[in-house]
Amino acid sequence: MEIIAVILPKILVVIAAFGAIGCLLVIPITATQILKVAFEEDNLQELSGKAPMNEPQIPPSTAS
């Protein structure tokens, strides 16, 4: 039982470290994408409401 008490905290620290590294990678990438969209030039057709609405492109299913 003492072995579990020694190993479990180490495993939890490793999992937390992976989570922290993931956050450090994902947050700046997401912020960059949001800022890129926020500061792109306005399209006059979009502003006037005359732009065609694009349907979302859903790739075909590869399940068989």
HUNOR-V776369 format. One record per residue. N is the residue number from 1. RES is the residue in one letter. SS is DSSP state (a for helix, b for strand, c for the rest). NEAR is the number of other C-alpha atoms within 10 Angstrom. D_FIRST is the distance of its C-alpha to the first C-alpha in Angstrom with 2 decimals. Layout:
BEGIN
N&RES&SS&NEAR&D_FIRST + N&RES&SS&NEAR&D_FIRST
END
This chain:
BEGIN
1&M&c&5&0.00 + 2&E&a&6&3.79 + 3&I&a&7&5.34 + 4&I&a&9&5.42 + 5&A&a&9&6.65 + 6&V&a&10&9.00 + 7&I&a&10&10.23 + 8&L&a&10&10.83 + 9&P&a&11&13.37 + 10&K&a&12&15.13 + 11&I&a&11&15.61 + 12&L&a&11&16.95 + 13&V&a&11&19.26 + 14&V&a&11&20.63 + 15&I&a&11&21.37 + 16&A&a&12&23.06 + 17&A&a&12&25.04 + 18&F&a&12&26.33 + 19&G&a&12&27.37 + 20&A&a&12&29.18 + 21&I&a&10&30.97 + 22&G&a&11&32.01 + 23&C&a&12&33.46 + 24&L&a&11&35.30 + 25&L&a&11&36.92 + 26&V&a&11&37.71 + 27&I&a&10&39.14 + 28&P&a&11&41.95 + 29&I&a&11&42.88 + 30&T&a&11&43.23 + 31&A&a&10&45.19 + 32&T&a&11&47.50 + 33&Q&a&10&48.26 + 34&I&a&11&48.96 + 35&L&a&10&51.26 + 36&K&a&11&53.02 + 37&V&a&9&53.93 + 38&A&a&10&54.84 + 39&F&c&8&57.33 + 40&E&c&8&58.94 + 41&E&c&8&62.66 + 42&D&c&9&63.88 + 43&N&c&9&65.66 + 44&L&a&10&68.92 + 45&Q&a&10&68.58 + 46&E&a&11&65.18 + 47&L&a&9&66.55 + 48&S&a&8&69.53 + 49&G&c&9&67.46 + 50&K&c&9&69.34 + 51&A&c&11&66.58 + 52&P&c&8&65.66 + 53&M&c&8&62.29 + 54&N&c&6&60.13 + 55&E&c&6&58.04 + 56&P&c&6&54.41 + 57&Q&c&6&54.04 + 58&I&c&6&51.43 + 59&P&c&6&50.86 + 60&P&c&6&51.38 + 61&S&c&6&48.41 + 62&T&c&5&47.36 + 63&A&c&4&45.57 + 64&S&c&3&47.41
END
